[in-house]
Amino acid sequence: MRRLVILANAFPYGNWEPFLATELEYLTGFDRVDIMSLSVREDQRASVRPLPEGMSAHPIPFRSRLFYLLGSFRVLGDANLYRELADLARRRRLSPSRLVTLFVFLSRARHEAAQVGRILEAAGAGPDDKVVFYSYRFAYQPYMAARLRRRFRRAVSVARAHRADLYEEHSPRGYLPLRAQTVADLDRIYLVAEHGLRYLLTGQPQAATKATVSRLGTTDHGVPAAVPPRREGLRIVSCSTIVPVKRLDLLVDALAGTCLPIRWDHFGEGELREQLEARAARQLGDNVTLTWRGFVRNADLVEEYVHSPRHLLVNVSSSEGVPVSIMEALSTGIPVVATDVGGTGELVHTGVNGILLPADPTPEQVRAAIEEIAALDDGAYAALRTGARRTWEERCDARALYTGFAAELAGLLEGGANRLGVEEGRA
């Protein structure tokens, strides 16, 4: 039997990993697809997104860091623990917080791998099945897969790398354990941007033979039949979680200094919402109307872009992988003003489909870019919208991107990658 086992955070429960849903539609080259929904919280169980026919999701309950830390005595026999401790000491990076993160990483991988193993056994998986273990994140999940591969003689392991699971400085607590071992355990590593590939190879050059760019994509919902005149008010949209890395306070500061009539809609929720609402209420003038739209499903958001067109999407994040929010905007012809972080510069090109700002712009630079778009004549602005749509067609079309990715995953089972997992003691 040809099996695909996806290790994903909570998906399809709650609203995590929203972009995996689009990809699933193309993963058809397998007899069975099982999604291991990792760390599902109780509140997430109330919302379950539909899956393509024939796919099954298996929730694995959330456990706290304390739970994994208390259970970490089980990893004392793992040789990688001591290799990592020695490496941290050698690089003078050993600290109490990193020690805790390392023990939680190993304990969590062991605990959840055992549960996934039982689920596969109950589903009839046998040692001769051809299995692709697909870690949707490049964090502890590939280490889980390395343990699981011991049960299957004809298994391969792959992972996607996005942002916080790749860029160590932007990861929780600034530390991603066992990077070299994680690379060694994988047959393929799929980066969502060229910037990410360069970053990985700088720190882990041994990944060169197995790392490649495989972009995320979005579904085509069409383009608006007409766009309202900008002189009636510039319609700006932002779409992100409301957390520090998204720097929405910078956008508030930028718009506080403009005299343009602006209607700004923000889609997304997050921990800083109340704080940001208060800042906006203090600083924004009567010429700027800000509406908080909350969480909206991706498909519904893009449909709104088609039926209620916006003039501009603004993204001022301090860190990104490749922002899917930008892809969605480009697909409907919305020009973009965005910071040059992560893979954003691979999508946004000044004068082609928007304006690419420096990675750390001032409020004045953000405001100047927005006002520049507002001041364009109709022909120049229409050219930006055409360029936006063309960029999406060339670089972000889910149908083209995911069809090829799915074919590659299925092809790995025929490519001779059938060694027996990893050696005992390595994971």
Backbone hydrogen bonds in HBPLUS format (Angstrom, degrees):
<---DONOR---> <-ACCEPTOR-->    atom                        ^
c    i                          cat <-CA-CA->   ^        H-A-AA   ^      H-
h    n   atom  resd res      DA  || num        DHA   H-A  angle D-A-AA Bond
n    s   type  num  typ     dist DA aas  dist angle  dist       angle   num
A0130-LYS N   A0001-MET O   2.87 MM 129  6.04 147.6  1.97 153.3 163.4     1
A0031-ASP N   A0002-ARG O   2.79 MM  29  5.20 137.3  1.97 135.6 149.6     2
A0032-ARG N   A0002-ARG O   3.29 MM  30  6.68 149.4  2.39 156.2 157.3     3
A0003-ARG N   A0130-LYS O   2.70 MM 127  6.05 170.8  1.71 169.0 172.0     4
A0132-VAL N   A0003-ARG O   2.90 MM 129  6.31 153.9  1.97 150.1 157.8     5
A0004-LEU N   A0032-ARG O   2.94 MM  28  6.36 154.9  2.01 157.2 165.1     6
A0034-ASP N   A0004-LEU O   2.93 MM  30  6.34 160.9  1.96 165.8 171.6     7
A0005-VAL N   A0132-VAL O   2.87 MM 127  6.12 173.5  1.87 163.6 165.1     8
A0134-TYR N   A0005-VAL O   2.80 MM 129  6.00 170.2  1.80 156.6 160.0     9
A0006-ILE N   A0034-ASP O   2.87 MM  28  6.26 160.3  1.91 158.2 164.4    10
A0036-MET N   A0006-ILE O   2.73 MM  30  5.91 165.9  1.74 169.3 173.8    11
A0007-LEU N   A0134-TYR O   2.87 MM 127  6.09 162.9  1.90 144.4 148.9    12
A0136-TYR N   A0007-LEU O   3.04 MM 129  6.06 169.4  2.05 153.0 156.3    13
A0008-ALA N   A0036-MET O   3.17 MM  28  6.20 169.3  2.18 155.3 158.6    14
A0038-LEU N   A0008-ALA O   2.85 MM  30  5.93 163.8  1.88 158.9 160.5    15
A0011-PHE N   A0009-ASN O   2.72 MM   2  5.61 136.2  1.91  91.1  91.8    16
A0010-ALA N   A0038-LEU O   2.81 MM  28  4.91 135.5  2.00 122.8 137.0    17
A0013-TYR N   A0010-ALA O   2.79 MM   3  5.38 152.7  1.86 137.4 133.7    18
A0049-ARG N   A0012-PRO O   3.01 MM  37  5.22 171.8  2.01 142.1 143.6    19
A0014-GLY N   A0044-GLN O   3.13 MM  30  4.17 122.8  2.47 139.8 124.6    20
A0014-GLY N   A0047-SER O   2.79 MM  33  5.10 148.0  1.89 148.9 152.8    21
A0020-LEU N   A0017-GLU O   3.29 MM   3  5.74 158.7  2.34 112.7 118.6    22
A0024-LEU N   A0020-LEU O   3.04 MM   4  6.29 151.6  2.12 156.7 163.9    23
A0026-TYR N   A0023-GLU O   3.03 MM   3  5.83 162.0  2.06 124.7 129.7    24
A0027-LEU N   A0024-LEU O   3.08 MM   3  5.28 158.1  2.13 111.2 117.7    25
A0028-THR N   A0026-TYR O   2.96 MM   2  5.61 134.0  2.17 105.0  91.4    26
A0056-SER N   A0033-VAL O   3.17 MM  23  6.59 160.3  2.21 156.7 162.4    27
A0035-ILE N   A0056-SER O   2.73 MM  21  6.05 169.3  1.74 165.4 168.9    28
A0058-HIS N   A0035-ILE O   2.86 MM  23  6.19 153.0  1.93 170.7 173.5    29
A0037-SER N   A0058-HIS O   2.98 MM  21  5.63 148.4  2.09 127.1 136.0    30
A0060-ILE N   A0037-SER O   2.80 MM  23  5.81 154.6  1.87 167.2 159.2    31
A0040-VAL N   A0060-ILE O   2.90 MM  20  5.93 163.5  1.93 146.8 150.1    32
A0062-PHE N   A0040-VAL O   2.96 MM  22  4.93 145.9  2.08 128.6 120.7    33
A0044-GLN N   A0041-ARG O   3.01 MM   3  5.31 137.5  2.20 104.9 117.1    34
A0045-ARG N   A0042-GLU O   3.17 MM   3  5.47 142.7  2.32 105.2 115.0    35
A0047-SER N   A0044-GLN O   3.14 MM   3  5.79 163.7  2.16 118.4 123.2    36
A0055-MET N   A0052-PRO O   3.18 MM   3  5.93 158.1  2.23 145.3 144.9    37
A0068-TYR N   A0064-SER O   3.25 MM   4  6.69 158.8  2.30 149.1 153.1    38
A0069-LEU N   A0065-ARG O   2.80 MM   4  5.98 151.9  1.87 148.9 158.1    39
A0070-LEU N   A0066-LEU O   2.83 MM   4  5.98 163.6  1.86 153.9 157.3    40
A0071-GLY N   A0067-PHE O   3.14 MM   4  6.32 136.6  2.34 135.5 147.0    41
A0072-SER N   A0069-LEU O   3.13 MM   3  5.08 164.0  2.15 106.9 109.7    42
A0074-ARG N   A0071-GLY O   3.28 MM   3  6.23 168.4  2.29 122.8 125.6    43
A0075-VAL N   A0072-SER O   2.99 MM   3  5.50 160.5  2.03 114.6 120.5    44
A0076-LEU N   A0073-PHE O   3.29 MM   3  5.49 167.5  2.31 109.3 111.9    45
A0078-ASP N   A0075-VAL O   2.96 MM   3  5.27 167.0  1.98 117.5 120.2    46
A0081-LEU N   A0078-ASP O   3.05 MM   3  5.62 145.4  2.17 114.2 122.9    47
A0083-ARG N   A0079-ALA O   3.16 MM   4  6.50 155.2  2.23 148.6 156.2    48
A0084-GLU N   A0080-ASN O   2.92 MM   4  5.99 161.1  1.96 147.0 151.6    49
A0085-LEU N   A0081-LEU O   2.99 MM   4  6.22 157.2  2.04 144.6 151.3    50
A0086-ALA N   A0082-TYR O   2.98 MM   4  6.08 158.7  2.02 142.5 148.1    51
A0087-ASP N   A0083-ARG O   2.94 MM   4  6.16 151.4  2.03 142.7 151.0    52
A0088-LEU N   A0084-GLU O   2.84 MM   4  6.07 162.1  1.87 154.8 159.1    53
A0089-ALA N   A0085-LEU O   2.96 MM   4  6.13 158.1  2.01 145.7 152.0    54
A0090-ARG N   A0086-ALA O   2.89 MM   4  6.06 155.7  1.95 144.1 151.1    55
A0091-ARG N   A0087-ASP O   2.98 MM   4  6.20 154.4  2.05 148.0 154.1    56
A0093-ARG N   A0088-LEU O   2.77 MM   5  4.93 171.5  1.78 151.8 152.0    57
A0092-ARG N   A0089-ALA O   3.07 MM   3  4.85 157.4  2.12 100.0 106.2    58
A0099-LEU N   A0095-SER O   2.92 MM   4  6.10 152.6  2.00 153.9 162.6    59
A0100-VAL N   A0096-PRO O   3.01 MM   4  6.26 157.5  2.06 149.6 154.5    60
A0101-THR N   A0097-SER O   2.99 MM   4  6.23 162.2  2.02 145.4 150.6    61
A0102-LEU N   A0098-ARG O   2.89 MM   4  6.04 157.2  1.94 147.3 152.9    62
A0103-PHE N   A0099-LEU O   3.08 MM   4  6.33 165.8  2.10 150.5 153.6    63
A0104-VAL N   A0100-VAL O   2.91 MM   4  6.12 163.2  1.94 156.2 161.2    64
A0105-PHE N   A0101-THR O   2.89 MM   4  6.01 160.1  1.93 147.3 153.1    65
A0106-LEU N   A0102-LEU O   3.07 MM   4  6.34 167.8  2.09 156.0 157.1    66
A0107-SER N   A0103-PHE O   2.91 MM   4  5.97 163.3  1.93 149.7 155.3    67
A0108-ARG N   A0104-VAL O   2.79 MM   4  5.75 163.2  1.81 151.7 156.8    68
A0109-ALA N   A0105-PHE O   3.04 MM   4  6.15 163.4  2.07 146.5 151.5    69
A0110-ARG N   A0106-LEU O   3.06 MM   4  6.21 160.2  2.10 145.2 150.3    70
A0111-HIS N   A0107-SER O   2.92 MM   4  6.07 168.0  1.93 151.7 155.4    71
A0112-GLU N   A0108-ARG O   2.92 MM   4  5.99 176.9  1.92 159.0 160.0    72
A0113-ALA N   A0109-ALA O   2.97 MM   4  5.83 149.2  2.06 138.3 147.5    73
A0114-ALA N   A0110-ARG O   3.12 MM   4  6.26 152.6  2.20 144.5 150.7    74
A0115-GLN N   A0111-HIS O   3.29 MM   4  6.67 152.1  2.37 141.5 148.6    75
A0116-VAL N   A0112-GLU O   2.91 MM   4  6.16 163.6  1.94 152.8 157.1    76
A0117-GLY N   A0113-ALA O   2.86 MM   4  6.00 156.8  1.92 146.7 153.4    77
A0118-ARG N   A0114-ALA O   3.12 MM   4  6.40 152.2  2.21 142.7 148.9    78
A0119-ILE N   A0115-GLN O   3.04 MM   4  6.35 154.7  2.10 148.1 155.1    79
A0120-LEU N   A0116-VAL O   2.92 MM   4  6.21 161.7  1.96 156.6 160.8    80
A0121-GLU N   A0117-GLY O   2.96 MM   4  6.14 156.7  2.01 145.9 152.8    81
A0122-ALA N   A0118-ARG O   2.93 MM   4  6.15 157.2  1.98 146.4 152.3    82
A0123-ALA N   A0119-ILE O   3.00 MM   4  6.23 134.7  2.21 138.8 151.5    83
A0123-ALA N   A0120-LEU O   3.09 MM   3  4.93 125.9  2.40  90.5 105.1    84
A0125-ALA N   A0120-LEU O   2.97 MM   5  5.37 163.2  1.99 156.4 150.8    85
A0124-GLY N   A0121-GLU O   3.06 MM   3  5.21 159.4  2.11 106.7 111.1    86
A0129-ASP N   A0126-GLY O   3.06 MM   3  5.49 165.6  2.08 117.1 121.8    87
A0153-ARG N   A0127-PRO O   3.11 MM  26  5.95 156.0  2.17 149.3 153.4    88
A0131-VAL N   A0154-ARG O   3.26 MM  23  6.50 150.9  2.35 125.9 134.0    89
A0156-VAL N   A0131-VAL O   2.88 MM  25  6.39 150.5  1.97 159.1 168.9    90
A0133-PHE N   A0156-VAL O   2.89 MM  23  6.22 172.2  1.89 159.1 160.0    91
A0158-VAL N   A0133-PHE O   2.86 MM  25  6.24 166.0  1.88 170.5 173.4    92
A0135-SER N   A0158-VAL O   2.90 MM  23  6.21 169.9  1.91 153.6 151.1    93
A0160-ARG N   A0135-SER O   2.96 MM  25  6.48 148.1  2.06 162.7 172.3    94
A0143-TYR N   A0140-TYR O   3.01 MM   3  5.33 127.6  2.29 105.5 119.6    95
A0144-MET N   A0140-TYR O   3.15 MM   4  6.59 145.7  2.27 147.7 157.8    96
A0144-MET N   A0141-GLN O   3.03 MM   3  4.99 119.4  2.41  96.8 112.0    97
A0145-ALA N   A0141-GLN O   2.94 MM   4  6.33 159.9  1.98 153.9 159.2    98
A0146-ALA N   A0142-PRO O   2.94 MM   4  6.19 145.5  2.06 139.7 148.5    99
A0147-ARG N   A0143-TYR O   3.34 MM   4  6.65 148.8  2.44 139.6 146.1   100
A0147-ARG N   A0144-MET O   3.01 MM   3  5.32 122.8  2.35 103.4 117.4   101
A0148-LEU N   A0144-MET O   3.00 MM   4  6.37 156.3  2.06 150.5 158.0   102
A0149-ARG N   A0145-ALA O   2.87 MM   4  6.04 144.4  2.00 150.4 159.0   103
A0150-ARG N   A0147-ARG O   3.32 MM   3  5.85 155.3  2.38 109.2 115.6   104
A0151-ARG N   A0148-LEU O   3.04 MM   3  5.91 164.5  2.07 124.3 128.1   105
A0152-PHE N   A0149-ARG O   3.02 MM   3  5.26 156.1  2.08 109.6 117.0   106
A0187-ASP N   A0157-SER O   2.73 MM  30  5.49 168.9  1.74 158.1 162.1   107
A0159-ALA N   A0188-ARG O   3.20 MM  29  6.64 140.4  2.36 139.5 150.8   108
A0190-TYR N   A0159-ALA O   2.80 MM  31  6.11 173.2  1.80 164.2 166.6   109
A0161-ALA N   A0190-TYR O   2.92 MM  29  6.14 150.4  2.00 151.6 150.1   110
A0166-LEU N   A0163-ARG O   2.88 MM   3  5.16 161.2  1.91 114.3 119.4   111
A0167-TYR N   A0163-ARG O   2.72 MM   4  5.70 161.7  1.75 167.6 174.1   112
A0170-HIS N   A0167-TYR O   2.90 MM   3  5.48 151.3  1.99 116.7 125.8   113
A0171-SER N   A0168-GLU O   3.09 MM   3  5.02 166.4  2.11 106.7 110.4   114
A0174-GLY N   A0171-SER O   2.93 MM   3  4.97 163.8  1.96 126.2 125.0   115
A0182-THR N   A0178-LEU O   2.87 MM   4  5.97 156.3  1.92 149.5 156.6   116
A0183-VAL N   A0179-ARG O   3.02 MM   4  6.29 161.7  2.05 154.5 158.2   117
A0184-ALA N   A0180-ALA O   3.02 MM   4  6.25 158.8  2.07 144.6 150.8   118
A0185-ASP N   A0181-GLN O   2.94 MM   4  6.15 145.5  2.06 148.8 157.3   119
A0186-LEU N   A0183-VAL O   3.25 MM   3  5.52 152.2  2.34 106.8 114.5   120
A0189-ILE N   A0210-LYS O   2.90 MM  21  6.03 153.9  1.97 146.3 143.7   121
A0212-THR N   A0189-ILE O   2.96 MM  23  6.37 155.6  2.02 169.7 177.3   122
A0191-LEU N   A0212-THR O   2.82 MM  21  6.04 163.3  1.84 156.0 159.6   123
A0214-SER N   A0191-LEU O   2.72 MM  23  5.74 164.4  1.74 158.2 162.4   124
A0197-LEU N   A0193-ALA O   3.13 MM   4  6.52 151.2  2.21 144.7 152.6   125
A0198-ARG N   A0194-GLU O   2.96 MM   4  6.28 163.5  1.99 158.0 161.1   126
A0199-TYR N   A0195-HIS O   2.99 MM   4  6.21 157.0  2.04 146.7 153.5   127
A0200-LEU N   A0196-GLY O   2.91 MM   4  6.14 165.5  1.93 153.0 156.0   128
A0201-LEU N   A0197-LEU O   3.01 MM   4  6.21 169.2  2.03 155.5 158.0   129
A0202-THR N   A0198-ARG O   3.01 MM   4  6.12 139.9  2.17 142.8 153.1   130
A0203-GLY N   A0199-TYR O   3.38 MM   4  6.72 156.0  2.44 150.2 154.2   131
A0204-GLN N   A0200-LEU O   2.68 MM   4  5.68 153.0  1.75 155.1 164.9   132
A0207-ALA N   A0204-GLN O   2.94 MM   3  5.81 167.1  1.95 129.3 132.4   133
A0208-ALA N   A0205-PRO O   3.20 MM   3  5.80 165.9  2.22 121.1 122.5   134
A0210-LYS N   A0207-ALA O   2.98 MM   3  5.52 158.3  2.03 119.8 126.8   135
A0211-ALA N   A0207-ALA O   2.92 MM   4  5.68 130.8  2.17 165.7 177.7   136
A0218-THR N   A0396-CYS O   2.96 MM 178  6.21 157.3  2.02 177.5 171.1   137
A0398-ALA N   A0218-THR O   3.01 MM 180  4.80 167.0  2.03 138.0 133.7   138
A0232-GLU N   A0229-PRO O   3.33 MM   3  5.87 158.6  2.38 109.3 115.0   139
A0233-GLY N   A0230-ARG O   2.91 MM   3  5.32 162.2  1.95 116.4 121.1   140
A0234-LEU N   A0261-PRO O   2.97 MM  27  6.42 149.4  2.06 160.8 152.3   141
A0263-ARG N   A0234-LEU O   2.91 MM  29  6.14 164.7  1.94 150.3 154.1   142
A0311-HIS N   A0235-ARG O   2.82 MM  76  5.14 147.4  1.93 134.7 145.7   143
A0312-LEU N   A0235-ARG O   3.25 MM  77  6.56 145.0  2.38 159.3 157.5   144
A0236-ILE N   A0263-ARG O   2.83 MM  27  6.08 150.1  1.92 147.8 157.7   145
A0265-ASP N   A0236-ILE O   3.00 MM  29  6.42 159.8  2.04 154.0 156.7   146
A0237-VAL N   A0312-LEU O   2.89 MM  75  6.31 147.7  1.99 155.1 164.6   147
A0314-VAL N   A0237-VAL O   3.02 MM  77  6.44 152.7  2.10 158.2 166.4   148
A0238-SER N   A0265-ASP O   3.02 MM  27  6.48 150.9  2.11 159.1 164.8   149
A0267-PHE N   A0238-SER O   2.94 MM  29  6.33 163.4  1.96 152.2 155.9   150
A0240-SER N   A0267-PHE O   3.00 MM  27  6.47 145.3  2.13 165.8 174.1   151
A0242-ILE N   A0269-GLU O   2.93 MM  27  5.41 153.4  2.00 107.3 113.0   152
A0272-LEU N   A0242-ILE O   3.05 MM  30  5.50 167.3  2.06 160.0 157.4   153
A0246-LYS N   A0243-VAL O   3.06 MM   3  5.78 149.8  2.16 123.3 131.2   154
A0247-ARG N   A0244-PRO O   3.04 MM   3  5.53 158.7  2.09 117.8 124.3   155
A0318-SER N   A0245-VAL O   2.85 MM  73  5.45 162.3  1.88 163.8 169.4   156
A0250-LEU N   A0247-ARG O   2.99 MM   3  5.43 139.2  2.16 108.2 118.6   157
A0252-VAL N   A0248-LEU O   3.02 MM   4  6.39 154.8  2.08 148.1 155.1   158
A0253-ASP N   A0249-ASP O   2.93 MM   4  6.18 163.3  1.96 147.7 151.8   159
A0254-ALA N   A0250-LEU O   2.93 MM   4  6.15 149.5  2.03 141.2 149.9   160
A0255-LEU N   A0251-LEU O   2.98 MM   4  6.18 166.7  2.00 153.3 155.6   161
A0256-ALA N   A0252-VAL O   2.93 MM   4  6.04 132.9  2.15 145.4 158.6   162
A0257-GLY N   A0254-ALA O   3.33 MM   3  5.93 158.8  2.38 110.8 116.1   163
A0258-THR N   A0255-LEU O   3.33 MM   3  5.37 172.2  2.34 107.0 109.3   164
A0262-ILE N   A0287-ASN O   2.90 MM  25  6.25 167.1  1.91 155.5 158.5   165
A0289-THR N   A0262-ILE O   2.90 MM  27  6.28 165.4  1.92 159.2 162.0   166
A0264-TRP N   A0289-THR O   2.75 MM  25  5.95 165.5  1.77 159.5 164.6   167
A0291-THR N   A0264-TRP O   2.84 MM  27  6.31 156.7  1.90 160.5 168.1   168
A0266-HIS N   A0291-THR O   2.97 MM  25  6.35 165.9  1.99 167.3 169.1   169
A0293-ARG N   A0266-HIS O   2.76 MM  27  5.73 165.0  1.78 163.2 166.1   170
A0268-GLY N   A0294-GLY O   2.80 MM  26  4.68 141.2  1.95 105.5 113.1   171
A0273-ARG N   A0270-GLY O   3.24 MM   3  5.77 162.0  2.28 123.8 123.4   172
A0276-LEU N   A0272-LEU O   2.87 MM   4  6.00 158.8  1.91 159.2 165.6   173
A0277-GLU N   A0273-ARG O   2.78 MM   4  5.98 160.4  1.82 160.4 166.1   174
A0278-ALA N   A0274-GLU O   3.06 MM   4  6.26 159.9  2.10 148.0 152.6   175
A0279-ARG N   A0275-GLN O   3.09 MM   4  6.34 154.4  2.16 141.2 148.3   176
A0280-ALA N   A0276-LEU O   2.86 MM   4  6.08 166.6  1.87 156.0 159.0   177
A0281-ALA N   A0277-GLU O   2.92 MM   4  6.12 157.5  1.97 148.5 154.8   178
A0282-ARG N   A0278-ALA O   3.10 MM   4  6.30 146.7  2.22 143.6 151.5   179
A0283-GLN N   A0279-ARG O   2.99 MM   4  6.16 156.3  2.05 152.5 159.0   180
A0284-LEU N   A0280-ALA O   2.95 MM   4  5.45 165.2  1.97 144.0 148.8   181
A0288-VAL N   A0285-GLY O   3.11 MM   3  5.75 167.5  2.13 118.5 122.4   182
A0301-LEU N   A0297-ARG O   2.89 MM   4  6.16 152.2  1.97 155.2 164.4   183
A0302-VAL N   A0298-ASN O   3.04 MM   4  6.34 165.7  2.06 158.4 159.9   184
A0303-GLU N   A0299-ALA O   3.05 MM   4  6.22 155.5  2.11 144.2 151.5   185
A0304-GLU N   A0300-ASP O   2.98 MM   4  6.22 146.1  2.10 140.4 149.3   186
A0304-GLU N   A0301-LEU O   3.07 MM   3  5.11 118.7  2.46  93.2 108.4   187
A0305-TYR N   A0301-LEU O   3.03 MM   4  6.47 148.7  2.13 145.2 154.0   188
A0306-VAL N   A0302-VAL O   3.11 MM   4  6.45 143.3  2.25 143.5 152.9   189
A0306-VAL N   A0303-GLU O   3.15 MM   3  5.11 123.9  2.48  92.3 106.4   190
A0307-HIS N   A0303-GLU O   2.99 MM   4  6.28 161.4  2.03 152.0 156.5   191
A0308-SER N   A0304-GLU O   2.62 MM   4  5.36 147.1  1.73 152.2 158.1   192
A0313-LEU N   A0335-PRO O   3.03 MM  22  6.42 159.6  2.07 154.4 160.7   193
A0337-VAL N   A0313-LEU O   2.91 MM  24  6.32 160.5  1.95 163.1 169.6   194
A0315-ASN N   A0337-VAL O   2.89 MM  22  6.34 157.9  1.94 157.3 164.4   195
A0339-THR N   A0315-ASN O   3.13 MM  24  6.64 134.4  2.34 153.1 165.2   196
A0343-GLY N   A0321-GLY O   2.61 MM  22  5.58 157.0  1.66 165.3 173.1   197
A0326-ILE N   A0323-PRO O   3.12 MM   3  5.40 133.9  2.35 100.4 111.5   198
A0327-MET N   A0323-PRO O   3.34 MM   4  6.82 154.4  2.41 140.7 147.2   199
A0328-GLU N   A0324-VAL O   2.89 MM   4  6.17 161.3  1.92 156.4 160.5   200
A0329-ALA N   A0325-SER O   3.16 MM   4  6.34 155.0  2.22 138.0 144.4   201
A0330-LEU N   A0326-ILE O   2.90 MM   4  6.13 169.5  1.91 158.3 160.8   202
A0331-SER N   A0327-MET O   2.95 MM   4  6.13 150.3  2.04 148.4 156.3   203
A0332-THR N   A0329-ALA O   3.10 MM   3  5.60 141.8  2.26 110.2 119.7   204
A0334-ILE N   A0329-ALA O   3.01 MM   5  5.12 163.7  2.03 141.7 136.8   205
A0333-GLY N   A0330-LEU O   2.95 MM   3  4.93 164.7  1.97 109.7 112.9   206
A0336-VAL N   A0353-ASN O   3.04 MM  17  6.52 151.7  2.13 140.7 148.1   207
A0355-ILE N   A0336-VAL O   2.89 MM  19  6.44 149.8  1.98 147.8 156.3   208
A0338-ALA N   A0355-ILE O   3.17 MM  17  6.69 155.2  2.23 161.1 168.5   209
A0357-LEU N   A0338-ALA O   2.70 MM  19  5.77 168.9  1.71 157.1 159.5   210
A0341-VAL N   A0339-THR O   2.95 MM   2  5.72 130.4  2.20 107.2  92.3   211
A0340-ASP N   A0357-LEU O   3.01 MM  17  5.86 131.9  2.25 137.5 145.6   212
A0344-THR N   A0341-VAL O   3.05 MM   3  5.78 160.1  2.09 146.6 147.2   213
A0346-GLU N   A0343-GLY O   2.96 MM   3  5.37 157.5  2.01 113.4 120.9   214
A0347-LEU N   A0344-THR O   2.89 MM   3  5.49 163.8  1.92 119.7 125.1   215
A0348-VAL N   A0344-THR O   2.98 MM   4  6.15 167.9  1.99 161.6 165.5   216
A0352-VAL N   A0349-HIS O   2.95 MM   3  5.39 160.2  1.99 131.3 136.1   217
A0353-ASN N   A0349-HIS O   3.15 MM   4  5.88 165.5  2.18 158.8 161.6   218
A0351-GLY N   A0354-GLY O   2.98 MM   3  5.84 146.8  2.09 168.6 163.8   219
A0365-GLN N   A0362-THR O   3.11 MM   3  5.21 121.9  2.46  98.3 112.1   220
A0366-VAL N   A0362-THR O   3.13 MM   4  6.50 159.6  2.18 154.0 159.2   221
A0367-ARG N   A0363-PRO O   2.90 MM   4  6.09 166.2  1.92 151.1 155.3   222
A0368-ALA N   A0364-GLU O   2.88 MM   4  6.00 156.3  1.93 143.5 150.4   223
A0369-ALA N   A0365-GLN O   3.11 MM   4  6.27 154.2  2.18 143.2 148.9   224
A0370-ILE N   A0366-VAL O   3.11 MM   4  6.42 161.3  2.15 152.5 157.2   225
A0371-GLU N   A0367-ARG O   2.92 MM   4  6.12 165.2  1.94 155.1 159.4   226
A0372-GLU N   A0368-ALA O   2.88 MM   4  5.98 140.1  2.04 138.7 149.8   227
A0373-ILE N   A0369-ALA O   3.14 MM   4  6.46 154.8  2.21 147.2 152.0   228
A0374-ALA N   A0370-ILE O   3.06 MM   4  6.36 158.2  2.10 146.7 153.2   229
A0375-ALA N   A0371-GLU O   3.00 MM   4  6.12 139.2  2.17 139.6 149.2   230
A0376-LEU N   A0373-ILE O   3.33 MM   3  5.51 159.2  2.37 105.3 111.2   231
A0381-TYR N   A0377-ASP O   2.98 MM   4  6.20 163.0  2.00 161.4 166.9   232
A0382-ALA N   A0378-ASP O   2.92 MM   4  6.01 157.7  1.97 143.4 149.9   233
A0383-ALA N   A0379-GLY O   3.03 MM   4  6.25 145.9  2.15 141.7 150.7   234
A0384-LEU N   A0380-ALA O   3.17 MM   4  6.52 146.0  2.30 140.8 148.9   235
A0384-LEU N   A0381-TYR O   3.07 MM   3  5.13 120.4  2.44  95.8 110.5   236
A0385-ARG N   A0381-TYR O   3.11 MM   4  6.52 154.2  2.18 149.5 156.3   237
A0386-THR N   A0382-ALA O   2.98 MM   4  6.27 155.4  2.04 147.0 153.7   238
A0387-GLY N   A0383-ALA O   2.87 MM   4  6.07 156.6  1.92 145.9 152.7   239
A0388-ALA N   A0384-LEU O   2.84 MM   4  6.06 146.9  1.95 145.9 155.0   240
A0389-ARG N   A0385-ARG O   3.13 MM   4  6.40 166.8  2.15 150.9 152.5   241
A0390-ARG N   A0386-THR O   2.97 MM   4  6.18 159.9  2.01 149.4 155.6   242
A0391-THR N   A0387-GLY O   2.94 MM   4  6.09 155.1  2.01 145.2 151.2   243
A0392-TRP N   A0388-ALA O   3.14 MM   4  6.48 160.0  2.18 149.6 154.4   244
A0393-GLU N   A0389-ARG O   3.02 MM   4  6.33 163.1  2.04 153.1 157.3   245
A0394-GLU N   A0390-ARG O   3.02 MM   4  6.22 150.6  2.11 148.0 155.5   246
A0395-ARG N   A0391-THR O   2.92 MM   4  5.96 145.4  2.04 151.4 160.3   247
A0396-CYS N   A0392-TRP O   2.80 MM   4  4.67 156.6  1.85 137.0 139.6   248
A0401-LEU N   A0397-ASP O   3.02 MM   4  6.22 175.8  2.02 162.5 163.8   249
A0402-TYR N   A0398-ALA O   2.79 MM   4  5.53 164.9  1.81 150.0 155.2   250
A0403-THR N   A0399-ARG O   3.29 MM   4  5.87 145.2  2.42 126.6 135.3   251
A0405-PHE N   A0401-LEU O   3.11 MM   4  6.32 155.7  2.17 142.2 149.7   252
A0406-ALA N   A0402-TYR O   2.86 MM   4  5.85 166.2  1.88 144.8 148.6   253
A0407-ALA N   A0403-THR O   3.12 MM   4  6.27 156.7  2.18 142.3 148.7   254
A0408-GLU N   A0404-GLY O   3.04 MM   4  6.27 149.9  2.13 143.2 151.3   255
A0409-LEU N   A0405-PHE O   2.98 MM   4  6.33 160.0  2.02 153.9 158.8   256
A0410-ALA N   A0406-ALA O   3.07 MM   4  6.33 170.9  2.08 154.5 156.1   257
A0411-GLY N   A0407-ALA O   2.89 MM   4  5.98 149.8  1.98 140.9 150.3   258
A0412-LEU N   A0408-GLU O   2.99 MM   4  6.23 131.5  2.24 146.5 157.6   259
A0412-LEU N   A0409-LEU O   3.21 MM   3  5.36 139.1  2.38  98.9 109.7   260
A0413-LEU N   A0410-ALA O   3.24 MM   3  5.84 146.8  2.36 111.2 118.6   261
A0414-GLU N   A0411-GLY O   2.96 MM   3  5.28 149.8  2.05 107.6 117.1   262
A0415-GLY N   A0412-LEU O   3.19 MM   3  4.93 158.6  2.24  97.2 103.6   263
A0418-ASN N   A0416-GLY O   2.88 MM   2  5.42 131.4  2.12 106.1  91.4   264
A0421-GLY N   A0419-ARG O   2.91 MM   2  5.92 118.8  2.30 115.8  99.0   265
A0426-ARG N   A0423-GLU O   3.05 MM   3  5.70 163.4  2.08 141.1 142.6   266
